[in-house]
Amino acid sequence: MDSSLVLASIMVAVLVIVLPLLFHLTRYLGAKSDNVRKNEPVEGGIRLTHKDTFDAFNAKFFLVGIIFLIFDIEILFMFPWALNLRELGLFALLEMFVFIGLLVGGLIYVYRSGVLKWT
């Protein structure tokens, strides 16, 4: 038997035996708390209530999430560009300035439209 196969089978056996044992031991060794407040479900700082699902919900939570995704995805374009900037040349630099200008324009639009204000 190959030594790497023996090592892999030992690692799998340890994971199959030790992990469930550790999870079981935490029930007995861990701190216990029967605090009612601690056991309440909380989603993003909003206490869940048992209301009708058709009640009004503030759409700003979703707008902020979408805006975060839009401005976060820009990193996916900027990182490879930054790594290959010398090979890409001046034209790619100008393209990135246009891209960043569009993002700044979008951020200014979002700020002026009042989406980021919580009051």
The 8 nearest C-alpha neighbors of each residue, nearest first, counted from 0:
[[1, 2, 4, 5, 3, 6, 8, 7],
 [0, 2, 4, 3, 5, 6, 7, 8],
 [1, 3, 5, 4, 6, 0, 7, 8],
 [4, 2, 6, 5, 1, 7, 8, 0],
 [5, 3, 7, 1, 2, 6, 8, 0],
 [6, 4, 2, 8, 3, 7, 9, 1],
 [5, 7, 3, 9, 4, 8, 10, 2],
 [8, 6, 4, 10, 9, 5, 3, 11],
 [7, 9, 11, 5, 10, 6, 12, 4],
 [10, 8, 12, 6, 7, 11, 13, 5],
 [11, 9, 7, 13, 8, 12, 14, 6],
 [12, 10, 14, 8, 13, 9, 15, 7],
 [11, 13, 9, 15, 10, 14, 8, 16],
 [12, 14, 10, 16, 11, 17, 15, 9],
 [15, 13, 11, 17, 12, 18, 16, 10],
 [14, 16, 12, 13, 17, 11, 18, 19],
 [17, 15, 13, 14, 18, 12, 19, 20],
 [16, 18, 20, 14, 13, 19, 15, 21],
 [19, 17, 21, 20, 14, 16, 22, 15],
 [20, 18, 22, 21, 17, 23, 16, 15],
 [19, 21, 17, 23, 18, 22, 24, 16],
 [22, 20, 24, 18, 23, 19, 17, 25],
 [23, 21, 19, 25, 20, 24, 18, 26],
 [22, 24, 20, 21, 25, 26, 19, 27],
 [25, 23, 21, 26, 27, 22, 28, 20],
 [26, 24, 28, 29, 27, 22, 23, 21],
 [25, 27, 24, 23, 29, 28, 22, 30],
 [28, 26, 25, 24, 29, 23, 30, 31],
 [27, 29, 25, 26, 24, 30, 31, 23],
 [30, 28, 25, 27, 26, 31, 24, 32],
 [31, 29, 32, 28, 27, 26, 25, 33],
 [32, 30, 29, 33, 26, 27, 28, 34],
 [31, 33, 34, 30, 37, 35, 38, 29],
 [34, 32, 35, 31, 38, 37, 36, 30],
 [33, 35, 37, 36, 32, 38, 39, 31],
 [34, 36, 38, 37, 33, 39, 32, 40],
 [35, 37, 34, 38, 39, 33, 40, 41],
 [38, 36, 34, 35, 39, 33, 32, 40],
 [37, 39, 35, 36, 40, 34, 33, 41],
 [40, 38, 36, 37, 41, 35, 46, 47],
 [39, 41, 47, 38, 42, 46, 37, 45],
 [40, 42, 46, 45, 47, 44, 39, 43],
 [43, 41, 45, 44, 46, 40, 47, 39],
 [44, 42, 45, 41, 46, 60, 47, 40],
 [43, 45, 42, 41, 46, 47, 40, 60],
 [46, 44, 42, 43, 41, 47, 40, 48],
 [47, 45, 41, 48, 44, 42, 40, 39],
 [48, 46, 41, 45, 40, 49, 42, 39],
 [49, 47, 50, 46, 51, 45, 40, 41],
 [48, 50, 47, 51, 52, 46, 54, 40],
 [51, 49, 48, 52, 54, 53, 47, 55],
 [50, 52, 53, 54, 49, 48, 55, 56],
 [53, 51, 54, 50, 55, 49, 56, 48],
 [52, 54, 51, 55, 50, 56, 49, 57],
 [55, 53, 52, 51, 56, 50, 57, 49],
 [54, 56, 53, 57, 52, 58, 51, 50],
 [57, 55, 58, 54, 53, 59, 60, 52],
 [56, 58, 59, 60, 55, 61, 62, 54],
 [59, 57, 60, 61, 56, 62, 63, 55],
 [60, 58, 62, 61, 57, 63, 114, 115],
 [61, 59, 58, 63, 62, 64, 57, 65],
 [60, 62, 64, 59, 58, 63, 65, 57],
 [63, 61, 59, 65, 64, 60, 66, 58],
 [62, 64, 66, 60, 61, 65, 59, 67],
 [65, 63, 61, 67, 62, 66, 68, 60],
 [64, 66, 68, 62, 67, 63, 61, 69],
 [67, 65, 63, 69, 68, 64, 62, 70],
 [68, 66, 64, 70, 65, 69, 71, 63],
 [69, 67, 71, 65, 66, 70, 72, 64],
 [70, 68, 66, 72, 71, 67, 65, 73],
 [69, 71, 67, 68, 73, 72, 66, 102],
 [70, 72, 68, 73, 69, 67, 74, 75],
 [73, 71, 74, 75, 69, 70, 68, 76],
 [72, 74, 76, 75, 71, 70, 77, 69],
 [75, 73, 77, 72, 76, 78, 71, 70],
 [76, 74, 73, 72, 77, 78, 79, 71],
 [77, 75, 74, 73, 78, 79, 80, 72],
 [76, 78, 74, 80, 75, 79, 81, 73],
 [77, 79, 81, 80, 74, 76, 75, 82],
 [80, 78, 82, 81, 77, 76, 83, 75],
 [79, 81, 77, 83, 78, 82, 84, 76],
 [82, 80, 78, 84, 79, 83, 77, 85],
 [81, 83, 79, 80, 84, 78, 85, 77],
 [84, 82, 80, 81, 86, 85, 87, 79],
 [83, 85, 87, 81, 86, 80, 82, 88],
 [86, 84, 87, 88, 83, 82, 89, 81],
 [85, 87, 84, 83, 88, 82, 91, 89],
 [88, 86, 84, 85, 91, 83, 89, 90],
 [89, 87, 85, 86, 90, 91, 84, 92],
 [88, 90, 92, 91, 93, 87, 84, 85],
 [89, 91, 93, 92, 88, 94, 87, 95],
 [92, 90, 94, 93, 89, 87, 88, 95],
 [93, 91, 89, 95, 90, 94, 96, 88],
 [92, 94, 96, 90, 91, 95, 89, 97],
 [95, 93, 91, 97, 92, 96, 90, 98],
 [96, 94, 98, 92, 97, 93, 99, 91],
 [95, 97, 93, 99, 94, 98, 100, 92],
 [96, 98, 100, 94, 95, 99, 101, 93],
 [99, 97, 95, 101, 100, 96, 94, 102],
 [98, 100, 102, 96, 101, 97, 95, 103],
 [101, 99, 97, 103, 98, 102, 96, 104],
 [100, 102, 104, 98, 99, 103, 105, 97],
 [101, 103, 105, 99, 104, 100, 106, 98],
 [104, 102, 106, 100, 105, 101, 99, 107],
 [103, 105, 101, 107, 102, 106, 100, 108],
 [106, 104, 102, 108, 103, 107, 101, 109],
 [105, 107, 103, 109, 108, 104, 110, 102],
 [106, 108, 110, 104, 105, 109, 111, 103],
 [109, 107, 105, 111, 106, 110, 112, 104],
 [108, 110, 106, 112, 107, 111, 114, 105],
 [109, 111, 107, 113, 108, 112, 106, 115],
 [112, 110, 108, 113, 109, 107, 114, 106],
 [111, 113, 109, 110, 114, 108, 115, 107],
 [114, 112, 111, 116, 110, 115, 109, 117],
 [115, 113, 116, 112, 109, 110, 59, 62],
 [114, 116, 113, 110, 117, 63, 109, 59],
 [117, 115, 113, 114, 118, 110, 59, 112],
 [118, 116, 115, 114, 59, 113, 60, 57],
 [117, 116, 115, 113, 114, 59, 57, 60]]
